[in-house]
């Protein structure tokens, strides 16, 4: 009886994981969650001798593995564009993502002193943009946003690790970010920032 209950719970768990995967905006997260859920479903199908369920989900496991392999080995083409608030293209991006941005960045529409705006393109599609204020040799990031399909840290690594000459050319030697929410912490650590406490707030510093 206990074994049967465990098997049933495995089926419920797999269903929940697959359902959650379909809510993911990041394709990599979607594939990983779906891979995990379909793997459990495959085992579940064999245990209850429902072989069609096992075979279909086994096939889905294979599809997810193939797509994840391609995602991690795909060579992306990145480029950056410096822009300003008067750029119609930037205004269109800001307007399109406004509903997502406004909760964490309520002052997003207010220009900054000595403002610097960078659009990051990935395969010629907008993958993110950042807005900061430059004071002497320091850039204080006020917004660092990755669009939902590109939240796999590659965009941040390109900007802050692999192509930070755009900052050096402006005389910037340090970047300071104060994340609006805790889910940014791992992101900043992954792209080379060091955690500090400034004025009672958790900050992340990158020395270029």
TILOBA-835079 format. One record per residue (C-alpha): residue number from 1; residue in one letter; x, y, z. Coordinates in pm, whole numbers, plus 50000, padded with zeros to 5 digits. Example, Ala and Ser with C-alpha at 12.3 -4.5 7.8 and 13.67 -1.06 7.14 Angstrom:
2
<1, "a", <51230, 49550, 50780>>
<2, "s", <51367, 49894, 50714>>
This chain:
208
<1, "x", <50000, 50000, 50000>>
<2, "x", <50280, 50238, 50090>>
<3, "x", <50454, 50156, 49761>>
<4, "x", <50138, 50238, 49566>>
<5, "x", <50107, 50572, 49748>>
<6, "x", <50467, 50660, 49667>>
<7, "x", <50407, 50580, 49300>>
<8, "x", <50091, 50791, 49291>>
<9, "x", <50272, 51082, 49453>>
<10, "x", <50548, 51049, 49196>>
<11, "x", <50285, 51090, 48925>>
<12, "x", <50136, 51397, 49096>>
<13, "x", <50482, 51546, 49144>>
<14, "x", <50572, 51496, 48778>>
<15, "x", <50244, 51660, 48673>>
<16, "x", <50312, 51966, 48890>>
<17, "x", <50670, 52001, 48764>>
<18, "x", <50563, 51979, 48398>>
<19, "x", <50285, 52232, 48461>>
<20, "x", <50532, 52471, 48630>>
<21, "x", <50771, 52434, 48337>>
<22, "x", <50506, 52573, 48103>>
<23, "x", <50491, 52895, 48306>>
<24, "x", <50864, 52966, 48264>>
<25, "x", <50960, 53262, 48048>>
<26, "x", <51322, 53148, 48030>>
<27, "x", <51359, 52872, 47772>>
<28, "x", <51650, 52714, 47957>>
<29, "x", <51453, 52693, 48283>>
<30, "x", <51152, 52561, 48091>>
<31, "x", <51364, 52284, 47937>>
<32, "x", <51527, 52187, 48269>>
<33, "x", <51197, 52171, 48457>>
<34, "x", <51031, 51983, 48172>>
<35, "x", <51324, 51741, 48157>>
<36, "x", <51294, 51670, 48529>>
<37, "x", <50915, 51626, 48514>>
<38, "x", <50919, 51405, 48204>>
<39, "x", <51196, 51190, 48356>>
<40, "x", <50979, 51121, 48660>>
<41, "x", <50682, 51050, 48430>>
<42, "x", <50894, 50800, 48233>>
<43, "x", <50985, 50608, 48550>>
<44, "x", <50626, 50636, 48672>>
<45, "x", <50495, 50492, 48345>>
<46, "x", <50723, 50188, 48363>>
<47, "x", <50638, 50121, 48727>>
<48, "x", <50262, 50116, 48665>>
<49, "x", <50319, 49936, 48332>>
<50, "x", <50159, 50220, 48137>>
<51, "x", <50410, 50188, 47855>>
<52, "x", <50260, 50452, 47623>>
<53, "x", <50310, 50711, 47903>>
<54, "x", <50665, 50589, 47959>>
<55, "x", <50755, 50593, 47589>>
<56, "x", <50609, 50936, 47515>>
<57, "x", <50779, 51093, 47815>>
<58, "x", <51103, 50912, 47737>>
<59, "x", <51089, 51075, 47395>>
<60, "x", <51026, 51416, 47561>>
<61, "x", <51329, 51357, 47783>>
<62, "x", <51541, 51303, 47472>>
<63, "x", <51401, 51616, 47304>>
<64, "x", <51477, 51828, 47611>>
<65, "x", <51833, 51695, 47631>>
<66, "x", <51893, 51775, 47263>>
<67, "x", <51758, 52130, 47297>>
<68, "x", <51953, 52195, 47617>>
<69, "x", <52271, 52073, 47449>>
<70, "x", <52211, 52311, 47159>>
<71, "x", <52134, 52601, 47393>>
<72, "x", <52452, 52556, 47595>>
<73, "x", <52670, 52509, 47287>>
<74, "x", <52509, 52770, 47065>>
<75, "x", <52737, 53059, 46969>>
<76, "x", <52541, 53378, 47017>>
<77, "x", <52618, 53701, 46837>>
<78, "x", <52620, 53994, 47080>>
<79, "x", <52649, 54362, 47017>>
<80, "x", <52585, 54676, 47219>>
<81, "x", <52437, 55012, 47132>>
<82, "x", <52484, 55325, 47337>>
<83, "x", <52174, 55538, 47325>>
<84, "x", <51976, 55802, 47512>>
<85, "x", <51621, 55878, 47620>>
<86, "x", <51539, 56049, 47291>>
<87, "x", <51598, 55732, 47090>>
<88, "x", <51257, 55609, 46961>>
<89, "x", <51382, 55248, 46964>>
<90, "x", <51480, 55267, 47330>>
<91, "x", <51149, 55435, 47415>>
<92, "x", <50965, 55151, 47241>>
<93, "x", <51158, 54893, 47447>>
<94, "x", <51090, 55084, 47767>>
<95, "x", <50720, 55108, 47687>>
<96, "x", <50693, 54740, 47591>>
<97, "x", <50849, 54615, 47919>>
<98, "x", <50711, 54892, 48140>>
<99, "x", <50460, 54672, 48324>>
<100, "x", <50740, 54431, 48427>>
<101, "x", <50982, 54708, 48520>>
<102, "x", <50763, 54947, 48713>>
<103, "x", <50725, 54732, 49028>>
<104, "x", <51101, 54704, 49087>>
<105, "x", <51207, 55029, 48921>>
<106, "x", <50929, 55279, 48992>>
<107, "x", <51142, 55577, 48882>>
<108, "x", <51241, 55421, 48551>>
<109, "x", <51094, 55704, 48343>>
<110, "x", <51288, 55977, 48527>>
<111, "x", <51619, 56072, 48359>>
<112, "x", <51935, 56056, 48569>>
<113, "x", <52220, 56302, 48604>>
<114, "x", <52509, 56205, 48371>>
<115, "x", <52294, 55921, 48241>>
<116, "x", <52435, 55631, 48042>>
<117, "x", <52205, 55389, 47857>>
<118, "x", <52319, 55070, 47683>>
<119, "x", <52109, 54832, 47475>>
<120, "x", <52238, 54474, 47448>>
<121, "x", <52143, 54288, 47131>>
<122, "x", <52169, 53911, 47106>>
<123, "x", <52136, 53771, 46756>>
<124, "x", <52006, 54119, 46665>>
<125, "x", <51720, 54093, 46917>>
<126, "x", <51702, 54311, 47228>>
<127, "x", <51823, 54088, 47512>>
<128, "x", <51852, 54358, 47775>>
<129, "x", <51938, 54714, 47861>>
<130, "x", <52099, 54896, 48149>>
<131, "x", <52070, 55251, 48276>>
<132, "x", <52320, 55411, 48507>>
<133, "x", <52459, 55737, 48635>>
<134, "x", <52828, 55821, 48591>>
<135, "x", <53015, 56009, 48862>>
<136, "x", <53391, 56041, 48817>>
<137, "x", <53513, 55683, 48757>>
<138, "x", <53204, 55509, 48896>>
<139, "x", <52888, 55390, 48722>>
<140, "x", <52592, 55347, 48956>>
<141, "x", <52349, 55107, 48793>>
<142, "x", <51986, 55209, 48835>>
<143, "x", <51850, 54939, 48606>>
<144, "x", <51996, 54619, 48468>>
<145, "x", <51722, 54434, 48283>>
<146, "x", <51730, 54114, 48079>>
<147, "x", <51428, 54039, 47863>>
<148, "x", <51243, 53717, 47962>>
<149, "x", <51374, 53485, 47685>>
<150, "x", <51736, 53574, 47766>>
<151, "x", <51765, 53531, 48142>>
<152, "x", <52042, 53274, 48129>>
<153, "x", <52320, 53510, 48251>>
<154, "x", <52493, 53513, 47909>>
<155, "x", <52387, 53871, 47844>>
<156, "x", <52531, 53990, 48176>>
<157, "x", <52854, 53797, 48124>>
<158, "x", <52897, 53954, 47782>>
<159, "x", <52839, 54305, 47917>>
<160, "x", <53036, 54292, 48240>>
<161, "x", <53302, 54027, 48175>>
<162, "x", <53373, 53984, 47805>>
<163, "x", <53316, 54329, 47661>>
<164, "x", <53359, 54580, 47940>>
<165, "x", <53573, 54805, 47719>>
<166, "x", <53261, 55012, 47665>>
<167, "x", <53296, 55119, 48029>>
<168, "x", <53675, 55161, 48020>>
<169, "x", <53643, 55398, 47725>>
<170, "x", <53430, 55623, 47944>>
<171, "x", <53692, 55618, 48220>>
<172, "x", <53479, 55392, 48438>>
<173, "x", <53678, 55164, 48669>>
<174, "x", <53402, 55061, 48907>>
<175, "x", <53036, 54964, 48874>>
<176, "x", <52800, 54966, 49171>>
<177, "x", <52464, 54787, 49169>>
<178, "x", <52204, 54792, 49444>>
<179, "x", <51954, 54522, 49344>>
<180, "x", <51585, 54601, 49399>>
<181, "x", <51513, 54239, 49501>>
<182, "x", <51699, 53936, 49637>>
<183, "x", <51658, 53730, 49320>>
<184, "x", <51925, 53951, 49157>>
<185, "x", <52195, 53849, 49407>>
<186, "x", <52301, 53527, 49237>>
<187, "x", <52301, 53699, 48899>>
<188, "x", <52547, 53969, 49006>>
<189, "x", <52773, 53715, 49175>>
<190, "x", <52775, 53503, 48859>>
<191, "x", <52896, 53793, 48643>>
<192, "x", <53185, 53891, 48869>>
<193, "x", <53041, 54138, 49120>>
<194, "x", <53151, 54126, 49485>>
<195, "x", <52895, 54162, 49761>>
<196, "x", <52926, 54453, 50006>>
<197, "x", <52708, 54638, 50255>>
<198, "x", <52672, 55009, 50189>>
<199, "x", <52464, 55231, 50416>>
<200, "x", <52276, 54927, 50545>>
<201, "x", <52191, 54806, 50193>>
<202, "x", <52328, 54503, 50013>>
<203, "x", <52538, 54623, 49721>>
<204, "x", <52743, 54457, 49451>>
<205, "x", <53071, 54606, 49326>>
<206, "x", <53259, 54527, 49007>>
<207, "x", <53612, 54663, 48962>>
<208, "x", <53705, 54678, 48594>>
